[in-house]
């Protein structure tokens, strides 16, 4: 009889077994797994949260149902020391579970989540600047294992540190029949006639988990896109109704918010989702704010109608507006309008397909990246060749722009003054840097044979000296000039400084040339102009 009682008690304990780590590093994932009820519909009506504390630091983290009676809470600790938690749930099997773990120091390549910095830029939580040089691989989570592995290998040697991709697959024939046929969907069921939008499919999301983990291991931000307009009712994922949209969004946040490399993109081409309006998107943005305790970056990618990026719940601009990057002025103007970082997330794609958005040359893609940077913002790459449609599947990059984008990234990240700002951008249209200290001048498609050493006066002092380098942005070469330039106010001009010897720099009379100008010694006191004019 005693054996029977003991066996019964042991079985009961097993049904509520708790699986958790005892140590986790700062900004990593602490994962708590509990056994609970699998009957009924655990996705609806279940409350399941954990209260985490470490001194004065307090977090409320929602959990999610992972199928087969497994309930998971993922938490990202952001300070070292001992964290304590207690689970709250309306399911007795899950409620009042308690525990603790130790958070250790972050390891070398772990800098935490990315935040907005100095209004127009980004940095990691530990303060290291983050300059987004992104790429687009919309459908890579839905490819075969070989292609996904090849995508990761390609990204390892690429210049890209952010990747945009879909959480939900687009409706395409290749996903209906053939080797890429999708058998696991975000919701239980296999087609529109039997999808149950009240039940998530954990097996589907486990595959997506792996994609986000792999990007994190490479130091790549995962800019995940929650909604998209690409099945027009054939699966029904773009017309589920706001109640389902909210439940889906809450599940995604519970499952992925603890990944330090997550960015939230509410939608791709949001205005093409015709059964949703701005009020619906506002509602989802507010939900993300409410449910994400770590304040990950939030934006939305536009189509023919531009969402109001100035709204408080939007952290940065995610533009699809091709003309913005045809000169530096577009990005600079968008900064002035929205007062936020501007990421030109779709600037057309390098490629040779029939659609006009996939016909850029490598030169044009690189040109648009430079324009975004000179405008004080950022850009995202895409590649769509007939033989290698990177934006759809991933796989291999075959275009000529990635190496040039990598060269630009090196220039941006190695500059001595930090974030680049447009300089005198109401009058100048090709100059960024820090006034008086560092200048990056881009001539784009012009072919000057010389450049007179003339700079806007703000930040300059008579007698300051500068060195200049000539950059061939396409051939990826940097050639220093022999001269040292000493600046003085331009006679008869209240707005410019020139070299005291009226010197010029000889240029190679070809496209895609830039100049890098460094201050090498100080002059006199910088004059402060109190005129109230641009």
N, C-alpha and C positions, 0 to 999 in steps of 0.2 A: 504493500500500500504506500509506504514511504517513497519507494522508487517511482511509483506512478505520479505522486504529488510533485516530486522533484522534477521529473521529466516534463510535467505540465508547466511548472513554473519556468523551467529553462526554455521551453518552446515559446512562452509568452515573452520572455526577455528577448529572444531572437527576433520576434516580430517587430520590435521597436529598437533594433540595434542602431547605434550611433557610430558613424564613420567620419573621422575628422583628423586633420593634422595636428601635431603639437607645436610645430614651428612653421612659420612662413615669412619670407622676406617682405620688406616694405614694398607696397604697390604690386604685390603678387596676389594670387587668388587663394583665399582660405575657403575651402569647400567643406560644407557640413551636409552629410547624407543621413536621412532618417527613413525608417520603414513606416508606412502608414496605410490607410485604406485604399484599395484599388477599385472598390465597387462604386456604382453610380458614375457620376461625371466629376472627377476631381478638379477639372479645369474651371468649373463654374461654382461659385458659392463657397469656395475654400479660402479661408484666410490663413496665411502662413508667413510670418515675419520673424526676424530676430532683432533683438535690441543689443547692440554692441557698444561697450564702453571701455575707455582707457583714460583714466583720470577725468578731465573735463570734456574729453572728446566723446561724442555720442552719435551713433548712426542707427537708423532704422533701415534694414535691408529686407525686401520681400524675397521670398523663395518661389520655386516653381516645381511643378509636377513633371517627373522625368520618365513616367511609365513604369509598369510592373510594380506598383506600390512604393516607388522610390520618390522621395521629396528632397530637394536640394536647395541649399542656400549658399550663394557665392558672395564673398565679401572681400573688398580690397582695403586692407589696413594702410593708413597713411602716416602713422607715427609708430616708432619703435616702443617696445615694452610689452607688458602683459595686457591682453584684451580679454574681457569677460563678456559672455553673451547669455541671453535667455530667449527661448523660442516661445512665441505666442501664436496660438492657432485655435480655430473653432473645432478642430479634430482632436479628441482627447489623446489619441496615440502620439500626436506631435507636440502637444502643448506642454509648456513648462520644462522643456529640456534645457539643461544648463551646461556650461563648460567654459573653458578658457584656452588660450594658446599664446605663444610668445611670438612677437613680430621682431625680426632681426633686421639689420641694416641692409639697404638695397645693394645689390651687386653692381659691378662696374658698368654694365650696359643698360641698367634699369634706371631710367630717369623720371619715371612716373608718367601720368597722363599729360596731354598737351593742353595748355591754357592760352587765352588771349593775353598778349603782352603789349604794353605801351600803345594801346588802343588799336593799332593797325597790324599787329604782328602776332607771333606765337612763341611760346616757350614751354619747355617741360616743367613739371611741378618742382623739380630741383633747381630751376633757374636757367638751365642750359637753353640757349635759343634753338627754336625749331623753325626751319625754313621749308615749307611744304613744296616738294617737287613730286607731284603725284602722277599716277597713271590710271587707266580705266580698263578693267577686266570684268565686265558686267556679269558674265555667265560662268566664270571659272569654277564655282562650287558645284555646278551641275554636269561637269565633264567626267570622263573616265579617269581611273587612277593614274594611268600613264601620263595623260595630258596635265593633270593637276600637279604631278611630280615635276614634270618639265617646266611648268609655270613657276614653281618655287625655285628651281635651279636657275631659270632665267632671271628672276627677281634678285637672286643672290648677287649677281654681277651687274645689275642694272643701277642707274642713278636714282631710282625712285624710292621714296620713303613714305608714300601714302598710296593706298589702292582703293578705288571706288568699285563696289560690286553690289549686286542685287541679293536681297534675302529671299525673294520669291522669283521663281523662274518665269521667263516670258513664254507665252504660248507659241510654240513652233512645231512644225511637223516632225522634225528630227527628235523631239522629245516625246512624240506620240508613238512612233514606230521606229524600229532600227536599234543599232547598238547603244544609242544614247537615250533610249526610252526611259522616262522617269517613272519609277514605281513607288517612290516615297514622296509625299507632298507635305506642305506645311500643316495641313489638316488631315484628319483621318478620312480615308476614302481613296478612290482611284480615278474618279472623273466627276464632272459637274453634277451628274445625276445622283451621286451618293456621297459627295463631300459633306462632312458634318462640321460646320463652321463653329460649333461650340466645343470641339475637341482638337487640341493641337496634336501633332504627330511627333513625339520626342525622337524617334529614330531619324527623322528628317533633320532635326536640329542638331543631332549629334555629329552629323557630317559637316554642318556649318561651323560647329564648335571647332572642329579640326582645322578648318580654313583660317579662322581667326587666331587660333593658337600658333599655326605655322607662320603667319605674318608677324605675330608678336616676337617669335624667336628670331626673325630677321631684322627686328627694329622697325617694322613697317606699320604705319597707322592703318587701321581697317575702317574705312569710311563706308559704313553699311547703309544700304538704301532700303527702307522699309516698304514703300509702296511704289507701284509702277503701273502704267496704263497699257501694258502690252499683251492683253488677251481679249479685250473688248467683249467680255462676257462668256468666252468659250470655256474658260475654267471658272470664271466668276470672282477671281481674286481682286479684281479692280472695281467690284460693285457689291461688296459684302455688307454695306450698311455701317453706320457709325458705331453702333454697339459692338459689332464684331471687330471693327477697326481698333477700337479702344482696348478690347480684350487682347487682341493680337499684339498691339504696341506694348501693353503692360507685360505680357509674357516675354517679349524680346528684351525689354529693359531688365526684368528680373534675371534673365538668363545671361545677358552679355554686359551689363553695366560694370561688373567687377573686372573686366578686361581693361587694363590701363591703356591699350591702344585703340579703343573704340571711339569713333566719331558717329554721331547720329545724323543721317540725311533722311529727312522725313519722306522724301519722294524724289523720283527722277521724272522730269517733265510733268510737274504736278498738275498744271492746268489742262493737260490732256485727259486727266481722270475726271470725266464730265459729271459724275454723280457726286462730286465733292466740291465744296466751295471754300472760300477763305475762312469762314467761320469754323468749318470742320478742321482745317489745318491749324487754326489758332487753338482749337480745343485739344488737338493732339500734341502740339507744342507744349501747352500747359501741363498736359498729362506727363510728358517726358520730364519736364522740370520737377513735377511733384514726385515722380517715382524714382528718378535717378539721383541717388544721394551723393554722387561723386562729381556732378556738374560737368559731364562731358560736353564737348563742343556740339552745337546744334545748328543745322541749317536745312535748306530745301532747294532743290534744283529746279529751275523754272523752264517753262516752254514758251508759248506765245503770249502769256500774261505773266508779268513779273510780280512775284510775291513781295510784300513790303518788308524788306530786310531790316528796316529801322525798328521793328517791333522788339520789345524788351527781351522776349524769349529766344530771339535769334542771336547767336554769338558771332557769326561771320556771314559774308555774302558768298553764295555758291552759284556763280553766273554761268548760264548758257546764253552768251550774247556776243557773237563772233566779232562784230565790228569793234567791240571794246578793246581788243588786243591788236588791232591793225595799226595802232600808234600808242605811245605811252600815255597819251592824254585821257583815254577812256578809263583806265584803271584809276588814275589820279582823280578824275572827276567822280567816279563811284565812291572812292574813299571820302571825298568831301560831302557827298550826298548822304551816305549811310553812317559815317563816323565809326566804321568797323573794318576789320581786315577783309580784303577782297581776294577771293580765290576764284579765278576764272576756270571753273571745273570742266567746261566743255568749250573748246576753241576750234572745233572741227578736228579731223583726224588725218594723220599722214596715211596715204594709201592710194589705191587705184581702182576703187569700186565705182559702180555707176552712180550711186547717190552722191550728190554734190558735197555733202558733209564729210565724205571720206576720200577726198581727192587732193589733199595738201601734199606738196613736196616736203622733203626733209628740211629744205631751206626755209620754207614758209612756216613750218611748225616751230623751228628754232627762233625765227624772227619774232613770232608771236610770244614765245616765252620771254625773250629779252624785253619786249615792250611791256609785258606785265610787270617784270621786275623793276624796270626803270620808272614805271608808274607807281611804284611803292606797294605792289601786290604780288600775286603768285598765280601759277597756271598749272593745269593738269594735262598730261599727254594722253594721246590715244593713237592706235595704229590699226588700220583696216585694209590690209592687202588681200587680194583674192586668194592667194596661196597661203596666207597666214593672218586670219582675222583676229588679231590679238584682243581687240576690245570685246569680242564675243566669248572666245574660248580660253584666252591665255595661250600657253604653249611657248612659241619662240618669237622673239622680236627680230624683224629683218630690216627695219627702216634705218635711215641714216640720221635721224634726229636724236635718238637716245644718247649717243656718245657726246653730241654737242650740248645737250641739256645737262649731261653730267659735268661737262667743262664749265658751263655757267654756274652750276651748283657749287663747284669748287671755288669759283671766283666770289660768289656770294658768301659762302661760309668762311672763307679765309680773309675777308676784309677786316681791317683793324678797328672799325668803329661800330660794329654791330648792325642793327637794322638800317636798311637803306630807305631814305625818304626822298620824294620828288623835291627837286631844288628849283625855287622860283618858278613853279609850274604854271602860274598864270601867264607867264611870258615865255619861259623856256619849255621845250617839249621833249627833250632827249637827255635829261640830266638827273641823276640821283646820287645820294650819298649823305654826307654830313657837312653842312656849310663850314668852310674854312679848313676842314681837315681831310676830307676824302671825296673824290668825285668819280663817278662812272658815267661816261658820256657815250651814247650809242647812236651811230649814224644810219643804222638800218639799211635801207635800199639806196640811199644816196651814195655817191662815189666821189667824195671830196679828195682833192690832191694835196690839201694842206688844211691845218686848223690854226687860226690865230689864237694865241693864248689870251683868252678873255673869259672872265668868270663873273657871275653876279656878286655884288659886293658884300652881301650879308655874311657875317662871320669872318671876313677877311681883314687883315691888318697890313699896313704898309711895311714892306721889308720881309714878309714871310716868304719862305722858299719852298718850291715844289719840284718833284720829279714826276715824269710822265712815262707810261708804258703804252705801246700800241698793241691792241688785241685784235687778232683775226679770229672772229667768233666761229667761222665755219671751218677753217683749217686748224683751229685750236692751238694757235701760237701766241706767245707774248714776247714782244721785243721792246726792251727799255730804250728810251731816248738818252742820248749822251748829255743833253743840256740840263742845267738846273735853272729854274725860272723864279725870278724874284718879282713880286707883285707890287704895284702902286695904283692909286686911284686913276681911272682913265680921265685924261684932260677933257673938259667940256661935257662929261657924262656923270650924272649923280648916282648911277646904278651899277656901274661896272668897275672891275679892276683889270689891269693888263700887265703883261710882263714889262719890266722897266726898259727893256731893249726892243720892245715891239716885236718880239720873236714869234715865229710860227713853227709848227711841227709838220714836216712833210708826211703825207699819207699816200697809200698805194693806189688810189683812184679805183677802188672796187667796193662792192657791196659788203655789208655785214662787218664793218670795222667799228671798234670801240676804243676808247681811251680810259686809262686808269690813272688818276692823279693823286699823289700822296703829298702831304705836307712833311717836309724834312727838317724845317727849323722855323721858330716863331719870329715874328717881326715886332712891331710896336703894339700898342693897345688897340683892340678891336673897337672901331667906332660904333656907337649905338645911334641909329637913326630913329628919331621920335616922330617922323612924319606919319600921319595916319593915311597911308595909301598903299596900294599893292605894289 
